[in-house]
Amino acid sequence: MSLRTRLLLTSGALLPTLLSAQVLPSNPQPAPSQTAPASSSGGGGQQQKKSSLLGDALPFMDLGGENVAWDGKVWNVTNNRMFQARLEKYLASPEANTPEDQAYRDVLEQISKLLSPGHNGGNPSLPQAVALLPEAAQYRIDAKLCDSLANAIYGVWLAQKNVTSLRQTNSAMSERVRGETFQARHSTATGSASGSAPRPAGGGNNQQAAQSQTLQTFATAKYIASIAELEARMKANELAMGTSQLTAKAEFQALIIQFALQRRFEHVVLACRFYRHIFSDPSGILSLKEGSDAEKMFASTLGTSPTISGLDAFANEAIRDVDEAVQAFDNLLERGDLASGSKRISEAFMVGEYLPRVRRVPMQKKLMVLDFTRDYNQLISAMEMKDYTLAEQLVTKLMKLAKDFDYSKPKAMIETARTVSDMHLNKAKVSAMQGDQKGSAEALTEATMIWPTNPKLREFTNMIGSNADVKTQAALDLDRLISQRNFRQIYNDQGRYLAAVMDDPQRQESLKKVLTDMGRVNFSIAAATNLAQSSNLAGAWETMERTYSEFPDDPEVSRLRSDFSIKATEFVGALQKAKQHEDRRQTGSALAWYLKAKTQYPPSEFAREGINRQVGKLNATDLGANP
């Protein structure tokens, strides 16, 4: 398995989780009809769960088709809506080639040099390197990650300081133990000497000797109890020292793993270098649960057990591989291979979104990829909606843009649809000429289902109109438009169809429903337009979003929804992130995003409903925990 394949496996599988705090299931679930019963334990009958450091499981990626199986569903990484949105944002952003970006890279390079074993004749400067971390954290692209690294180092130093203090305390208590031991031995020796002396005659002297012996015994027991207490405290301090060191090391390793999962490879390298200077850990093995999904993922990706040195080497190799991918992208664009170049820059972005070589791709080249990807995605949508007229235009356009564009599949589908649709239209013509209205309508419906936008459909309806009365023609047009779900055209020409269905109760009900629905749609459009004119873009988008959920096929609704989503980007983004966290059952994160959306637009019904749902889940959880 090549490094790029391993990188795509890690990045493609974890990209959705980098925006959240949850990792996806590891093994694809079978179809519902093939799902086996959950295994149960012998006594309790409860389903067994597999736990790991990063969640219950990790995703499974099909490297051949760039597909990821997640929670029983299979989706294409490069054709995923979230990935497309992030990629489009990157392609539409100017290159990060500003003096500020260069200054940030210079600071990271200076930190790396200060930590290098060869710095200043083999004397790395850890304090100077740590002092530069807050400076690097001030740059926007850093996202305060260097600040997090500095805080982690500070936490380690506090733990080490605590260990030193505990060692001094133990040393002082050791001196006290030696003193108490001496006192106990001296007391015992004194008691033995007094007990062996000859006893004088008389009962009074015997009673005094017994009392003296008792007092000496109590003193000895006191010294022994004090020694036991001191030794117990020393053991507790030793345990606290070990726990403090292990906790600090585990927290630092967790931060390195977090950087790796976030694809912040420059920070992974710096954190690994800091780790070597701070901890005297010759093995550098990560504290992952043996056999867990996290341990397996890193082992399969790095090719060995996860260690600090392995992560360091892996991050450096990832940086090199991204550099090569961007170089390949440049070479492909020079050849005019825009299709392959788009894939290469998508792979480089997926792996190293924050690396300088990716951020510094010229804006002109990124816009070329953006135009190509938009047309390509529109081609996919046109093929899905069976708009082969538009698809044929897009294929021709893409063939001119990219000489390596593979047009064989869409061309074959378009030609097949054209042939089969024309066959059904010819059958409809023959049936109409023979007076078989039912057969003609069935054949026309079949032709419409195969290619709803076939230009010959209009020719056929015109021919029918010349051979039949206007009423029959209008009824056929109504059936055709309903089968195409072109309700807006029916609404615009409703007078014609109302007259055509006066004696047809079934068509009357269909037309009545269409007109009622379109009335609601137009009312929502008018309301959204008024809100937009009042600068209430969030309210306008929310109105269109509710309408779109009921009438996704209306072109005007789709257009306004898209326009308002662009103009109210922050509000829409907050709701989308809240819904993503809610779908993953991350109630706290979902509630936070819904609250943020409500802050941006207080009257939002979507935000209010989301908040109520999350609060209900939290209350249900509390009731379940405290019945």
C-alpha positions, -999 to 999 in steps of 0.1 A, spaced: 0 0 0 16 33 -11 19 63 13 -7 83 -7 -31 55 -4 -26 53 33 -29 91 36 -61 91 17 -74 62 39 -67 82 70 -78 116 58 -108 104 38 -120 83 66 -115 110 93 -123 142 73 -159 144 85 -148 138 121 -122 166 121 -150 190 122 -166 171 151 -154 152 181 -166 117 171 -150 90 149 -172 70 125 -179 32 127 -151 10 114 -169 -18 96 -196 -14 70 -230 -26 82 -248 -51 60 -281 -43 43 -312 -45 66 -323 -77 50 -288 -93 56 -283 -80 91 -275 -108 116 -289 -107 151 -267 -89 176 -246 -113 197 -256 -115 234 -237 -123 265 -246 -155 282 -260 -142 314 -273 -106 309 -284 -108 273 -270 -74 266 -254 -65 233 -216 -65 235 -199 -33 225 -163 -28 214 -147 3 229 -116 21 219 -98 54 225 -114 72 196 -149 58 197 -167 25 191 -153 20 156 -136 35 126 -148 38 90 -140 14 62 -128 29 29 -129 12 -5 -97 26 -21 -106 14 -56 -138 35 -58 -129 62 -32 -160 51 -12 -163 51 26 -188 29 45 -202 48 74 -230 36 98 -244 13 72 -242 38 43 -217 41 15 -207 75 2 -180 88 -22 -154 110 -5 -149 133 -35 -186 135 -42 -196 142 -6 -215 174 0 -194 184 30 -161 177 11 -174 196 -20 -182 226 2 -148 227 18 -130 221 -15 -151 249 -32 -143 273 -4 -106 265 -8 -107 269 -46 -125 302 -43 -101 316 -17 -70 336 -27 -36 319 -24 -20 323 11 11 340 -3 10 371 19 39 384 41 18 374 72 17 338 60 54 338 52 62 352 87 41 324 103 61 298 83 93 314 94 84 312 130 76 275 127 109 270 109 128 288 136 111 267 163 121 235 144 158 247 142 159 255 179 148 220 187 172 204 162 200 182 177 225 201 156 215 235 168 244 255 182 269 227 181 246 201 196 228 223 222 191 226 214 174 255 231 141 242 245 131 275 264 136 297 233 115 273 212 87 273 238 89 311 240 81 313 202 49 292 205 27 321 217 41 343 188 31 316 163 -3 313 179 -11 349 171 -14 341 133 -49 333 121 -39 302 101 -25 286 133 -59 285 149 -43 288 184 -28 252 181 6 265 191 -10 280 222 -25 246 230 10 230 226 25 257 249 -2 250 275 6 213 273 43 219 278 34 242 308 13 214 322 43 190 320 65 215 337 40 219 365 38 181 369 76 179 370 77 207 396 51 188 417 72 156 415 103 175 427 83 189 456 70 154 466 105 141 464 117 168 489 88 160 511 97 122 511 133 131 519 122 151 550 98 123 561 127 98 557 147 118 582 118 117 606 114 80 602 151 75 611 146 97 642 114 79 653 131 45 648 161 56 669 137 68 697 117 35 695 149 15 698 162 37 726 129 34 745 129 -4 742 165 -7 753 158 15 783 128 -6 793 148 -39 790 176 -25 812 152 -14 839 134 -47 838 166 -67 844 177 -47 874 171 -63 909 139 -54 924 139 -41 960 116 -56 986 83 -41 993 50 -39 974 52 -1 967 84 -4 947 70 -32 926 39 -11 917 61 18 906 82 -5 884 51 -19 868 38 17 860 72 27 846 72 -4 824 37 4 811 47 40 802 77 28 783 55 3 763 31 31 754 60 53 742 73 26 721 39 19 705 36 56 698 69 57 680 59 26 659 26 42 650 43 74 639 68 54 618 39 35 601 21 67 593 52 84 578 59 53 557 23 53 544 25 89 535 58 83 516 42 55 497 13 77 488 37 105 476 56 79 455 23 68 439 13 105 433 47 111 416 42 82 392 6 92 385 15 128 378 42 118 353 20 93 335 -9 117 333 13 145 319 28 121 293 -6 107 283 -21 142 278 9 153 257 6 121 235 -32 127 231 -24 162 218 0 148 192 -26 123 181 -52 151 178 -28 171 156 -24 140 134 -61 135 131 -66 171 122 -39 168 95 -18 195 111 14 177 101 37 207 109 24 208 144 28 170 147 65 174 138 70 202 164 51 183 191 71 152 186 104 172 188 92 188 220 82 154 234 118 141 229 132 171 248 107 170 277 103 133 285 131 108 290 112 81 271 136 61 249 108 40 233 83 68 227 54 43 223 20 59 223 -3 49 252 -31 34 231 -52 5 242 -38 -27 227 -61 -40 200 -82 -9 199 -94 7 166 -70 36 171 -40 13 176 -50 -7 145 -55 25 124 -21 39 132 -4 6 129 -19 0 94 -12 35 83 23 38 96 32 2 89 44 -3 125 34 2 161 25 38 168 55 56 183 66 92 186 93 87 160 68 69 137 44 98 138 73 123 132 84 103 102 49 99 90 41 136 92 73 145 73 65 120 46 29 133 44 43 168 38 66 155 11 38 135 -6 15 166 -7 43 186 -23 46 160 -50 8 159 -55 8 197 -60 38 194 -84 19 168 -104 -11 191 -105 10 219 -120 24 195 -146 -10 181 -155 -24 216 -160 4 225 -183 -5 195 -204 -42 205 -204 -52 174 -184 -77 193 -162 -97 163 -152 -67 144 -137 -53 177 -123 -86 183 -104 -83 148 -88 -47 154 -78 -54 188 -62 -84 173 -44 -62 145 -30 -36 170 -19 -63 191 -3 -78 161 15 -45 151 30 -27 184 36 -54 211 37 -32 233 59 2 227 44 19 257 27 23 241 -7 -15 236 -9 -23 270 5 -1 287 -21 -15 273 -53 -22 303 -76 -57 316 -77 -59 314 -115 -52 276 -114 -77 271 -86 -104 289 -105 -98 266 -135 -104 236 -113 -134 253 -97 -151 258 -131 -144 223 -141 -156 207 -109 -188 228 -110 -196 218 -146 -187 182 -137 -210 182 -107 -238 198 -128 -233 170 -153 -238 144 -126 -270 162 -115 -283 165 -150 -278 128 -156 -295 120 -123 -325 142 -133 -325 127 -168 -320 162 -184 -300 148 -213 -302 179 -233 -283 199 -207 -260 169 -201 -251 168 -238 -242 205 -237 -221 200 -206 -202 170 -221 -193 191 -251 -181 219 -228 -161 196 -206 -144 180 -236 -132 215 -246 -120 223 -211 -101 191 -204 -86 169 -231 -84 140 -206 -121 141 -197 -137 107 -200 -169 113 -220 -177 77 -229 -201 69 -201 -223 100 -203 -223 99 -241 -235 63 -241 -262 70 -215 -274 100 -236 -276 81 -268 -294 52 -251 -320 75 -236 -325 92 -269 -330 60 -288 -354 44 -263 -374 76 -258 -378 80 -296 -390 44 -298 -418 50 -273 -427 83 -290 -431 64 -323 -453 39 -306 -474 67 -291 -478 82 -326 -489 49 -341 -514 43 -313 -528 79 -317 -532 74 -354 -551 41 -347 -574 59 -322 -559 40 -293 -558 69 -268 -549 47 -239 -520 30 -256 -508 64 -269 -509 79 -233 -490 49 -219 -463 51 -245 -461 89 -240 -457 83 -203 -429 58 -209 -411 82 -232 -415 110 -206 -401 88 -178 -370 80 -198 -363 115 -211 -386 142 -195 -369 170 -215 -368 153 -249 -375 181 -274 -395 156 -295 -421 155 -268 -432 190 -277 -433 181 -313 -455 151 -305 -479 171 -284 -482 197 -312 -491 169 -336 -517 156 -312 -531 191 -309 -535 193 -346 -554 160 -347 -575 163 -316 -596 189 -299 -581 214 -275 -596 198 -245 -580 164 -252 -547 181 -259 -548 201 -227 -556 169 -207 -526 151 -223 -504 181 -215 -516 181 -180 -507 144 -176 -473 150 -191 -466 180 -169 -477 161 -138 -455 132 -147 -426 156 -151 -435 174 -118 -436 207 -137 -462 222 -115 -452 258 -121 -460 256 -158 -494 241 -148 -500 270 -124 -490 296 -150 -515 281 -175 -541 270 -151 -571 285 -170 -565 261 -199 -563 230 -177 -593 240 -155 -614 240 -187 -600 207 -198 -608 187 -167 -643 200 -160 -658 165 -166 -629 145 -153 -631 142 -114 -598 124 -111 -579 150 -130 -598 177 -112 -585 165 -79 -549 163 -92 -551 198 -106 -567 212 -75 -539 198 -54 -513 213 -78 -529 247 -77 -532 247 -39 -496 236 -35 -483 262 -59 -504 289 -41 -486 280 -9 -452 281 -27 -459 315 -42 -470 328 -9 -437 316 7 -417 331 -21 -434 365 -16 -428 363 21 -391 354 17 -387 382 -8 -401 407 16 -379 395 43 -348 398 21 -358 433 11 -359 441 48 -323 427 51 -336 397 70 -316 372 50 -316 345 77 -354 346 79 -357 346 41 -335 315 39 -354 297 67 -387 304 49 -374 290 16 -358 260 34 -391 250 49 -408 254 14 -380 234 -2 -385 205 22 -420 202 8 -414 212 -29 -378 204 -38 -387 202 -75 -398 238 -79 -370 257 -97 -378 291 -82 -377 277 -47 -344 260 -54 -329 292 -69 -340 314 -40 -329 289 -14 -294 288 -30 -292 325 -32 -303 331 4 -280 304 17 -250 322 2 -261 355 16 -267 341 51 -237 318 52 -229 320 89 -264 313 100 -269 284 76 -235 270 85 -243 271 122 -276 252 116 -259 226 93 -231 219 119 -258 216 146 -277 191 125 -245 171 118 -237 169 156 -274 160 163 -273 132 137 -241 118 155 -259 121 188 -234 147 201 -261 165 221 -238 191 237 -221 202 205 -255 202 187 -270 224 214 -241 248 213 -244 253 175 -282 257 178 -277 284 204 -251 301 181 -277 301 153 -304 315 176 -279 342 186 -274 352 150 -312 351 142 -333 351 174 -367 344 157 -353 312 141 -378 283 143 -352 258 132 -329 269 160 -357 269 186 -369 234 175 -333 221 176 -327 236 211 -359 220 224 -349 186 210 -315 187 226 -329 199 259 -354 171 258 -326 146 252 -306 160 280 -336 158 304 -343 122 293 -307 113 300 -308 129 335 -341 110 342 -325 78 331 -294 84 352 -314 95 383 -347 75 383 
